[in-house]
Amino acid sequence: MSSVEVRDQQPEPASSLIPTLPGSHYADPTVFSLEQSRIFRRNWFAAARSADLPTSGSFRNVEVGGEAVLIVRGRDGRLRAFLNVCRHRGARLCVAESGTVGRSIQCPYHAWTYHLDGSLFAAPNLNSMKDVNRDEYGLIKVALREWLGTVWVSLADEPPSFVDTVQAAVSTRLGGSDVIDRWGVGELALGKRITYDVRANWKLIVENFMECYHCATIHPELTDVLPEFADGYAAQYYVGHGAEFGAEVAGFTVDGSAGFTTLAGIGENHDRRYYAITINPQAFINLVPDHVIFHRMYPLAVDRTIVECDWLFTQEVVDSGRDLSHSVELFHRVNQQDFDACERCQPSMSSRAYAGGGVLVPSEHHIGEFRDWVVAAISG
């Protein structure tokens, strides 16, 4: 074996270290294509916030697993999801990211027109085609659930149990099935939304969010508020654990100043603490006493991920017009610092130095569990 081949091969890690995925899993479009079909088209996907579709005809167009999914609120008030594809010649029905279609959805190509429940009801010359069963040419339905004020969709013909996947991820992290209810996430209002275009693989972002080994290095504002993060142990390292605010910290704000009134359901066991939750494959929830931060990721390419981040407060706080900037700025800086780090890693995923992958330290063991979940998903 040549010296080059030796350097290209990942050595066996020490017993305290855990191997990561190989670099190709973050850089190879073929792997990303496999993930699209076997992860994002098979699991529940946090697609949008329910309140973003307030009235009949409101729609949101999102990409899930390489498919365009159209979420629409019907005249009966229900949300439904369909593949955003006309059944005639395949034209995209709605090209805008969001908007309102009124009482029906009409294809701009040949004017095939659908009710908001997806059924076909009109098309040029359709009445003369007596042998056409309109029921067979409605829009292709996509499974949809609403939870935590969020629209979750699944492209799978037989979606996995929502309780055993999405809800279980939350209850397992918090140590109880009803703990999340104390934040009343579904009743909170949008205070601020920031969309980030991250030039990095989606798994790098997930892995970064799950650990705090990097916190002392790149998150000075966060470790000022949550001093225990400086020791490298993320809140997700412990089931049910919330990182405690520093003794002199008044609120989860960029300067540690007071935020807003504690949410009504938060008792002393969860006050002055921060909880982070990862819901595979692409949602993060951050819980603090007075607000909630919700991330939704939209993987668009092997090296590009759109991240939509919502800061949620009580309706009273949002309506009051009070300054939210100190609360928003803390995690906005954390996001920028994290995404810069992920973008710094992305080019190296194609390097021969990372062909065999890297390693995880013991405090990152839960990333090893995420790695195993990915491998099992794309192998099945």
N, C-alpha and C positions, 0 to 999 in steps of 0.2 A: 504494500500500500504506500502511495506517495505521501510526502509531507503535506501537500495541499489537501488530499483526501482526509488526512488525520485532523487537520484544522477545521474541515467542513463538518465533521461529525460531532454531535453533542455528546460530551462525556457523561457518564453515569453520575447523577447528582449525589451529593452527600446525603446521609440518611435523614438529616433535618430539612432537606430541600425537596421540593415537589416540582416535577417537570410541567411546563406549559404546553400548549398546542404548538406544533411546528409553525415556522414563519409563513409557510404557504397557506395556512388556514386563514391568514389575515390579508393575503395579497393575491391569491390566485382566483381569477374570475370564475373558474370552474367550480371551486369550493363554494363561492358565494352563490352561484346558481343552484347548487345542491341545497344550500341553506334556505334559499327562497322557497324551493319546492317542499322540503322536508321539515322546516322549522316554521317559517312565516305563513305558509299556506295550510299548515296542519294545526296550529295552536291558536289560542285567543290573542287578539291584537288590540291594544288600546289605541283606538282610531281617532277619537275626537271627544270634545266635551259636550255633554248633552245640551247645555245652555247655549251653545253656539248655533243651535238649530231651534230658534224660539217659536216659529210660526209655521203654519201649513205652507208647504212649498219650499221651506228653507232646506238647503242642501250643503253637504261638504263632500269634496272629492279627495280621496286619499289613495296612496299607493301602498298596497299590502302584498308582499311576496311577488312583486312584479306585475300584479294585476291592479287596474284602476277600479276602486270601489266607490260607489255613489251612495251616500247616506242621505235619506230624505225624510222629512216629517210629513206625514200624510194628513189628509183633511180630518181624519178621526183623532189626530193628535199623536198617533203612534210613530215611532221611528222605525224605518226599514232600511235594509241595505241590499244593493244589487251590483252586479258587475256593470260597469259604465260602458256598455257596448250595445249598440242597436242590433236587433235580431235580423235586420234586413241585409245590410252589407257591412256591418261591423264598425260603423262610424262611432266616434266618441260622442256621447250625448251631451255631456257638460264638460267644458274644457277649463272653466274657471275653478279656482280652488274652493270657492264658496259663493253663495248667492241665494237667489230665490227664483223658482221656476213658475210660480203661480199655481194654477189648478191642474196642470199636466206637464209631462216631459215630452218635448217634441224634438225628434232628430233634425238637425239643421241641414242634413243632406237630402233626404227624400221625404221628410215630413211624417215618418211613422211616429205615432203619438201614443203615449202610455199614460194610464192613470197613475196617481202617486203611490198606488199599491203595486205597481209594476205590470199590471195587466195591459195588453194591447187593446185599444179601442178604436183607433182610426188610422187610415193610411190611404193615399191616393188610389182609387179604383178598388179598394178592398171589398166593397159591397158587391162588386161583380165577380169576385172570386169565391163562389159559394162553397167550394170544397176546402177552404182554408179554415182550420180550427184556431180561432184567436187565442184560446187558452194555451195552445202549444207554442205561441210566439211572444209570450210575455218576457219581461226582463228576468235574467237569471238571478235567483235570490241568494243572498249571503246571510248566514246565521248572525244574529245580533242579540246582545244582552246589554242592559244598563246596570251599572253598579258604581258607587262612589261618584255619582255625577258624570260618569264616563261612558262613552259608547264603545263597547268591545265587539269586534267582529271576528268570525272564523270562516275561512274559505273551505274548510274541510267538509266533505260530504257528510261525515258523521263527526262533528266536533267533540273534542274531549270534554269530560265533565268540567263545567265551570267551577263548581264547588271544590273539586279535587285538584284543580290546577291554580287558577287565579286566586280564589278565596283562600285556598290552603296555603299559598305562598305568604299571604298577609297574616293569617292566624298563626302559622308556624313561626314566623319571625317575631310576632308580638307576644306569643305565648298564650293565646286565647282567641276563640272564634269571634268574640264580640268586642274585643278591645278597640278595634278601629272605629266602632260606632261612636265612641266618646268624642271624636273630632267632628262628627257630623259633616263629613266631606261633601256629601251630595247636596247639602243645603248651603254651602259656602259660595261666594260670588267671586268672579274673576277681578282681581285688582290690577294685575299686570301680566302680560305675556311677552316673552322674548323668544325669537326663533334663531337658532344657531345653525350655520352650515359648516359642519365639521369634516375636514378632509382626513378622515380616519375610518377604519373598519369598526363596525358596530360592536364587536366583541371587545375591542380595546376600551371602548367607552363603558361597557358593562363592568369589565374587570376593574377599571379605574374607580368606578363608583362604589364597588363593593369593599375596597380596602382603604386603610388609612396609613399604610406604611410610608406613603409619600406626604402625609399632611404636614409634618413639621418642616418639610423642605419647601413646599410651594403654597401652603395655605396659612399665612400668618394671621389673617383676620379670623379665620375659622378656629384656629387653635387658641386665639385669645378668648374666644367665647366658650369653647369646649376644650379646656386644658388637657383632658385625658387623651385627646387625639394626638397630642404631641408625642405620646409614647408609642404610636404606631398601631394601636388596636382600634379598629373600626367598630361602630355600634353594632354592625351586623355579625361581628365575631361571636357575640353572645345572644342566645335566644332570650327575648324579652327585655334585653338591656337597652336603656336609653342613656346616651352620654349626658352627663350632668353639666349644667352651666357653671362657669367659674364663680367663686364666692362674691366677687365684686361686679359681676355681670347682671344687668337688670333685664335684658331682653335679647332675643335672637336678632340682633341688628349689627350693622357693619362696625359700629363703635361700642357695642355693648350697652347702649342706652335703652331705656324702656321702650317697649313696643306698644301693643294694644292690650285691651282687657283679655284675660285668659278665656278661652272658649268654654262655654257653659258646662260641657260634659267632662272637662278635665279635672280630675281630683288631684290630691297632693302626691299620689304615687307617680303621676305622669307630668306634673308641673315642673318647670325649670329643667326639662330634659328634651333631648333630640333623638328621634327614631328614624332610621333609614330602612327602606324596604325595596328589594328588587323583585319584580314580577317578570319571570322569563316569558318571552324573550326580549321585551323592549320597553318596559315601564319602570319608573322609579317613583317612590313616594317618600317625601320627607315630612315628618310630623314634628311641630313645635307647639308650645302652649297657645299661641295666638293666631297661627295661620298654618297653611299646608302648602307645600311646594310639590308639584306633580310634573314629571318629565315623561314625554312620549317620544320615542325614537322612530324615525322612518328611514331604514337603510335603503339607499338608492343605488349604490354601487359598492364594489369590494372596498373602495377607499373613500367613500363619501356617505355621510349620515346626516340627515336633518334632525335636529333635536328641538322640540317645541316644549317650552317650560312655562308653566302657569303658577302664579302666586295667588293663592285663594284666601280670602278673608271673609268675615261675616258681612252680610249685606249691609248692615248698619255702618260698619267701618267704611266700606266702599262708597255708600251713598253720602257719607258725611263730608267727603272731599278731603279728608285728612291726608297728610303727607305720608306716603308709603315708601318713600325712597330709601330710608335707612334699613327697612326690613328687606326690600328687594335687592339692594346693593350688595348685601352680604353674600347671598348665594349666586348672584350674577357674577361676582368676582370669582367665587369658587368654580362656577361653570367655565369661565374664561381660562382660569388657571388649569383646570382639568383638561379642557379641550386642546389647549396649547400643548400639554404634555402628551396627549394621544396623537396629535399631529406630529410631534417630535419623534414618536415611536414608529409611525406608519412607514416611512421610507426604509427603515431597517428591517421591516418584515420581509423584504425581498433580498436582503443581504445574505451572503453565504455564512456570515457569522451567526445568523439566527436561523439557519436552515433547520436545525434540530430543535429550535425553540429556546426558551429561557428557563428560569426557575422561579419558584415561589418560596417565600420564607414561611415558617410555621404560622405566623399571624394571618397569612393569606390562604389558609387551608380551604376556606369556603370558595375561593376562586377555583381551586382544584375540583370542587363539586360542580361548579358551573361548567368547567372544561369537560367533565365526564358527561354532563347532561347534553352538551353540544355533540359530543362524539356519538352518544347513543342515538340522538335524534337523527343525525345525518347518515347513520349506518342502517337505520331501520327502513 
